[in-house]
């Protein structure tokens, strides 16, 4: 099949920087990492990354390029008791973060529906208070994907107000993940005075659940997308900001925009938005640092940019099936710049820190950091 060639990567990056002339040039230039960040730069960090190849631990985290770390891996069961995996605790993580002035939040998942029972919620709050104060965490980040009923809506409100009661502001930070396509069951009016940060899950528009080659995290919508409903409502950074700011009326300063350090490899797709066969078994999640980065215009792959969404994708140079949707330094920089400075959000977060690491450098985190440094002139 003849492929429609989009703009070359280098041309689009140059054109983009010209068109958005107010964007500070050269996010890749060497800058002092001690410069004070005025926007939140948050990295989600899974304890399991310490045993991956290449290993990623507190020793690799550039704390001074972050303001907050969400430490993932702890969950809770239907009785409200915490499940702390072996190897989760990492004193060097908290020591390094606190020395740099960063906060570390416990990223928590679990059996949220069970919290509708008051005794279970009470158990969880008691156990969380003991854990947070014992180990010196600075707050809690709630990952409920997603509340799906009126009961869940009430339960989430009770959970967050219960957490606020035992973790008062400003000593502790409370944050939660949200997504406009996940569920209408957020009591935003009730939660807004209680929650410090709403972190928008603006990724996974692509994946094994789509039946065509979608873009993982569009900054703007592409009107040529034949199936935009696969990531609606809010299937782009622009659209989801509109929902949370204009429809839900959340102050922009309380919002963090998500940016992925990973992407998806569609083995059977031949072009952007092309149909996908047997998607459940042929679409793979891959990290930027160890998979995407080495294939950029290399190893039989060619990078293109979607001129509407301003994110890259790859196709095979020989025309055989193979499509990769991902983010690079430019799209990460522009997503963060657009969210922070053009739209006035309070910051951005990345899933996840280790997925950007190639054993030596972190291109996407560098882009995040430099985009967050100051408002463009």
N, C-alpha and C positions, 0 to 999 in steps of 0.2 A: 504494500500500500504506500502510495506517495505521501510523504509527510509534509505538512505545512510548516515551514520554518518561521519561527518568531524572530525577534531581534536577537543579535548576539549578546552574550553576557556583558562584555566590555563596553559595547555601544550603549546598552540600556543603563548601565551603572553611570556612565558619563552623562548621558542625557538626563537621567533622573537627578543627578546632583546639580545640573544646570537648571532644570525646571523647578527644583525646590531650593532655589538659590540661597534661601535663608538658613538651610541646614548647614551646620558647621562642617567644613571640609575635613577629610582625612581622619576618620575615626580610628584608623590604624596607626596614626602617628604616636610616637612615644610620648606619654604624658605622665606626670607625677601621680602615682596611685594614692598619694596622701591627700589629694584635693578633696574637699568636703562635698559630699553628695547632698543635694537638696531634694532629690526624689528618691523614693524607695527602690532599691535594687535587691530583689529577693531571689534566693536560689533554693529550690527544693532539693533535698539531699537524702537519698536512701541509704540506710546502713549497709545494705548488701553490696554496695559499690566497692567496699573495702576489699572484697574477695574476687572482684572481677579482673579481667585482663584488658587493658592495664588497670591496676588497682587505683582507686580514688578514695582518699580519706582526708581527714583534717590536715594532713601534711601537704596536700595538693590544693586546698581551697585558698584562693587569694582573698582573705577576709577583708582587706581594705578596699576592695572593689565591690563590696556588698554592704548592705545595711541590715539584712535579716536572713536567717537560714531557717527553713522549715524542715525539721528532722523527721523523716518518715520511717515507718516500720512497726509502730505500736498500734494495736487494735484492742477491741473489747468484745466480750461475749454477751450472750443473752441475759446474763445475770449482772452485768455491769462491772465485771472484773477485767482488769487489764491483762493483755497478752503481750509480754515484752520478750521478743525473740532473743535467743542466745547471741551475744555479740553486738547487741544494739547499743549498749551504753559505751560512750566514747568521751572520756573526760577531756581529751585534747581538743575536741570540737568546741565544747563550751568555753574552755580556757582561751583558745585562740580567738574565738568570736568576741568574747567579752573584752579581751585585751585590745581588740581593734575597735571597740565601741559598737559591735553588732549585737543584735538580739537573736536568740535561738528559741523557736517555737516548736512544741511537740505537734507533729502532724498526725492527726488521729482519724482512723477509720473504724468500722465495726458494725455491730448489729443495731443500727439506729432505730429501727422500728420497735425493738424491745423497750426502748426508753419511754414509750407511751405508758408503761407501768411505773408509777411513782417510786416504788421500792428499787427498781432497776436504775432509774435516773439518780436516785439518792446514792446508791452504791457507786455508780460511776463518778459522781462529783466528789465523793469522799476519797476514792482511790486516785483520782486525778490530782486532787489537792495535795495528797501525800507524796505522789510521784514528783510533781512539779517543784514543790518546796524542798524535797530531799535532794534532788539532782541539780537544781538551780536553773531550770528553764524559765524563759521570760513570757510565756503565754502558751496558748493553744490555737492550733489551726485545724478547723473541722472540715473533713472531706466526706460529705454525704452526697453521693451521686446515684440517684437524686431523690428528694422527697416526692412522693407520688399520690398523695391523698390529703384530704382536709385534716385527718388525724396526724399525718406527717408534718403538715404545716404547723399545727399546734405544738407537736413534740419538739420541732426544731426551735420554735420560740422559747419553750420551756427550758430546753438545753442551753441556749445561748444566754438567757437571763440568769439561769442557775450558775453558769460559768462566770458571768460578770459579778455575781454576788460574792463568789469566793476568790476571784482574781480581779480586784479593783483596778480601774484606770487611774493614773497613767503607769502604775508600777508594772502591770501586765498588759499584754497585747492579745486581743481576741480577733481572729480572722476566720473566714470561711470561703470555700470555693463555691462559685455560682456559674450557671450557664443558662442563657435565655432559651435554648432549645431543650434543656433537660426537663424542665417542669415549671408550671405556673404556681407551684405550691411553696412560694417564699412569702412570708409575712414581712415584706420589705419595710412597710411603715413602722411595724413593731420592732424590727431588727435594727434599723438604721441608728437609733440612739444607743444601742447596746454594743454593736459590732464595730471594731476599729477599722477593719479592712474587708472589703469584698474582692476576692481574686477571681477574675473572669477566665474561665477555661476556654480560651479562644484557639482551640486546636482540635484535632480528630474529626475534622470535616471529611477527611479521607480515612480509609481503613478497610478491613475485611467485610464490614457491614455495608459498604456501598457497592452498587453494581456497575459503576464506571469509575474512571480514573480522576477522582476529585483532587483539588488542592488541599493540603492539610490545614493551612492556616492563612487564608487570604486576608490581605490588608483592606482591600476594596473588592466589591463584588464584580464578577465578570459576567456581563450580559449575554455572552455566548455560551454560558454553562447550560447544557440541555436539561439538567436535572438539579436546579438550585435548591429544590426542596429537600435534598439529602442532607443539608446542613442549615435548616431554617427552624425558627426565626433566628436572626442574628448571625448569619453565616459569614461574617467578615468582621474585622476590627471596627471599621466604620459603623456597621449596622448594630453591632452589639453595644458599642458605646451609646448610640442613639437610644437603644432600649433602656439601658440602666440609668442614663442621665435624663432623658426626655420623657420616658414612659413611667419608670419607677421613681424618678426624682431623687436618686441618690447623689449626694454631692460628689463631683468628680474627684476631689481629694481623698475620698474613701475607697476609690477603685484602684486595683492593680490589674494591668493587662497581661495576660499570659502569652508567653512565646515558647515554642517547642525547640528543644535541642535534639530532636529526632525527626524522622519522617517515615514514609511508607514506600515499599518497593512492590509494585504490581507486576508480577511475572508475566501475565498474559495480556497486558494492555499495550497498544502500539502508539497511542498519541494522547495528548491532553484531552480529558473528558471521554476517552475512548471506552467502549464497552468492556466489561470485565467478566470472564467466565470462571466459574468455580472459585469465586473470590474468597470464600471462607478458608480455603486451603492454599491460595496462591498469592496472598497479600501479606507481606512481612513487615513488622516494625523494625527499623534499623537506626542506629545512633549516627549522629553527624560526625563525631570525632574519629570513629573507627570504620565507618562505611561510606558515608556520603563524601566526606572531604577528599578521600583518595581517588574518587571517581569523577570529580569535577573536570570535564574535558580531558578525561584520561581513561585508560583501561577499556576502550571501546564505548565510552559514553560521551554525550555532548550535552552541555547545559544550555537551557533556553530560559527566557523570562516571559511570564504572562504580563503583557503591557497594561492590563486593567488592574489585576490584583497585586502587581509588584512583588511577586514571589517567584523563585526559580523552580524549574523541574528538569529532569534529565530523560533523554531517549537514547536508545542504542544507535551508534553510527552506522551499523549495517542494516537498519530497518527492521530487524527482528523484534519480536515482542519484548517489552521491558520498559517500564515507566516508573520514575522515582519522583515523588513530591517531597520537598524538604525546605529548609531555610538556610541561608548563608549569612555572611557578615552584613551585606548590604540590606537584605530584607529585615534582618533582626534590628539593625540600627534604625532603619526607617520606621518599623513598627513601634519601637520604643520612643523615638523622637516624636512621631505623630501623636501617640497616645499621651506622652508626658507634656509636650510643649504646645502642640497645636490644639489638643483637646483638653489639656489641663488636668489629666489624671494624676493621682498621687504617686504612681510608680508602676513597676512591672515585675513579673516573676517568671522564672524559667523552670520547666520540667525537662530534664533534671540536670544538676551540675555535672555529673559524671559522663553524661551522654555527649557532651561537647569536647571531652578530653581525648586527645590522641596519644597520650603518653608524655607530651611535652608542653603543648599550648592549648588554649581555649579561645578560639576565634570568636565564637558567638557571645561568650561572656564579655570579652573585650569590647565588642560592638555595643552590647547592653550598657556597659559601664560608661563608655564615652558618650553615648547618646543621652545619658542621664545626668551628665555633669553640670550643665548650665543651660539656661534658656538662650536660644540663638539670638544674635543681634538683629 
